[in-house]
Amino acid sequence: MRRNFTYTFSWILILAMAISLNCAFALSPKSPKRLPKTDTINYFPLKKKAKKSPLNFTLPPIHPGIISSTKLVVPRADDKLLSSVEVYPNPIMADQINVKYTLSRNSNVTIKMVDVLGNDVITLFSQRVEPGEQVLNRPLSNKLNRGFYFIRVVAGTESVIKRISLL
């Protein structure tokens, strides 16, 4: 009920403001030349001598958007340091995990297994790696519980997270 009243009151207020602005512009004394208007109805007869209206105001001019001369450097897809990360087999039934990824330049790479809460379980790999396609084969300990885990591959400032399930 209250929301309906608010919407109705808002629309009535907007309509009243639009009508008052329309009347203010129609009665503006600064019109360059008064020509008879065929599409408008004057509710108040215009006087020969126009008095200053308290509603006389002008809106600021509309300027086109400011054009900046600075150039933005947008990184291309080729500039990605870490790409095409694959974790297999998924689901993991054996005691080994394989991670394949591609680096575009030298970088420190860290590969960690993380649980659902974000806690580090195992650090699988942490070294400086040359560019190109890399494959990591690591055995997993039998102490891990069944469930969902995430493999987080971090290279430089980039990070890729893949979900795996351990059976």
LOFIDO-508828 format. One line per field, with one value per residue (C-alpha): x, y, z. Coordinates in Angstrom, 3 decimals. Layout:
BEGIN
X: c(X ...)
Y: c(Y ...)
Z: c(Z ...)
# end
This chain:
BEGIN
X: c(0.000 2.774 4.791 1.771 1.236 4.929 4.895 1.674 2.911 6.242 4.546 2.176 5.126 7.090 4.058 3.520 7.188 7.030 3.908 5.430 8.641 6.637 4.676 7.882 9.481 6.304 6.051 9.738 10.176 13.517 11.953 13.590 10.471 6.935 5.292 1.845 2.213 -0.254 0.690 0.537 -2.299 -1.562 -3.516 -2.519 -2.761 0.632 1.019 2.743 5.225 6.837 7.661 10.466 9.118 10.371 10.526 12.965 16.082 18.289 19.764 23.503 24.508 25.072 28.634 29.845 31.868 35.396 37.841 41.038 44.294 45.854 46.012 44.917 47.077 44.738 46.451 45.985 45.197 48.820 50.058 48.691 51.464 49.566 47.247 45.615 45.745 44.519 44.287 43.805 42.608 39.480 38.102 41.353 41.131 44.838 47.607 48.932 47.889 48.924 48.893 49.578 49.984 51.633 53.777 54.543 57.720 59.974 58.148 57.933 55.204 53.480 50.974 49.016 46.143 43.559 40.500 36.990 37.617 40.743 43.279 46.495 46.651 49.772 52.259 52.831 55.375 57.158 60.003 61.089 60.004 61.047 58.420 56.527 54.243 54.929 53.627 53.783 53.303 53.158 52.128 49.493 49.682 47.071 46.362 44.014 40.301 37.771 36.011 36.394 39.669 41.021 44.322 45.647 48.299 49.981 52.439 53.614 50.471 48.125 46.237 44.076 41.986 40.636 38.278 39.034 37.360 39.290 37.725)
Y: c(0.000 2.391 1.553 2.154 5.588 6.454 5.504 7.405 10.491 10.373 10.253 13.088 15.172 14.517 15.407 18.664 19.608 18.923 21.076 23.950 23.853 23.806 26.885 28.642 28.126 29.112 32.389 33.255 36.999 36.408 34.794 36.360 36.996 36.208 34.376 32.909 29.279 26.890 23.880 25.565 26.888 29.856 29.634 33.147 35.952 37.447 41.111 43.556 44.543 41.494 41.709 39.720 36.422 34.816 31.570 33.044 30.901 29.287 25.853 25.502 24.669 21.044 20.402 17.258 14.861 15.842 14.144 13.041 13.084 10.321 6.898 3.875 0.792 -2.165 -5.498 -7.927 -11.600 -12.318 -10.446 -13.070 -14.712 -17.892 -19.672 -23.018 -24.575 -28.184 -30.538 -34.229 -36.867 -35.424 -37.068 -38.355 -42.047 -42.881 -41.413 -39.048 -35.598 -33.979 -30.221 -28.811 -25.040 -22.595 -19.576 -16.705 -15.585 -16.519 -16.402 -17.857 -20.504 -21.883 -24.739 -25.505 -27.776 -25.862 -27.147 -25.712 -23.173 -21.817 -23.458 -24.689 -28.499 -29.267 -27.178 -29.267 -27.012 -23.695 -22.692 -20.292 -21.713 -21.025 -19.981 -22.623 -25.540 -27.212 -30.508 -31.361 -34.972 -35.371 -38.268 -37.531 -38.831 -41.299 -39.017 -36.777 -37.184 -37.665 -34.531 -31.401 -29.525 -26.683 -26.465 -22.884 -22.087 -18.720 -17.225 -13.690 -11.672 -13.994 -16.844 -19.669 -21.943 -25.333 -27.574 -31.273 -34.091 -36.738 -40.209)
Z: c(0.000 0.953 -2.174 -4.401 -2.812 -3.289 -6.975 -7.609 -5.759 -7.642 -11.039 -10.128 -8.934 -12.149 -14.259 -12.320 -12.763 -16.500 -16.886 -14.908 -16.956 -20.164 -19.052 -17.981 -21.380 -23.241 -21.315 -21.626 -22.384 -24.130 -27.174 -30.254 -32.283 -31.257 -34.118 -33.848 -32.875 -34.416 -32.345 -28.899 -26.835 -24.599 -21.402 -20.413 -22.978 -23.723 -22.887 -25.163 -22.475 -21.027 -17.370 -15.841 -14.653 -11.459 -13.465 -15.965 -16.013 -18.592 -18.643 -19.161 -22.721 -23.576 -24.651 -26.384 -24.275 -23.418 -25.723 -24.083 -25.989 -23.886 -25.446 -23.491 -23.663 -23.916 -23.418 -26.249 -25.811 -26.819 -23.753 -21.355 -19.418 -18.511 -20.928 -21.724 -18.262 -18.167 -15.198 -15.923 -15.186 -13.635 -11.485 -10.025 -9.132 -9.296 -7.186 -9.868 -11.136 -14.422 -15.041 -18.506 -19.083 -21.479 -20.561 -22.930 -21.083 -18.136 -14.843 -11.358 -11.344 -8.262 -8.447 -5.286 -4.351 -2.328 -0.470 -0.808 1.975 0.257 2.573 0.939 1.059 -0.992 -2.955 -6.063 -7.776 -7.168 -9.525 -12.258 -15.618 -19.215 -21.813 -23.766 -22.984 -19.639 -18.249 -14.552 -13.366 -9.585 -7.365 -4.709 -1.172 0.063 3.037 1.034 1.700 -1.055 -2.263 -4.323 -4.509 -6.608 -8.451 -8.378 -10.998 -10.349 -12.841 -12.078 -11.341 -13.234 -11.626 -12.993 -10.795 -11.943 -9.982 -9.561 -7.695 -5.816 -5.602)
# end
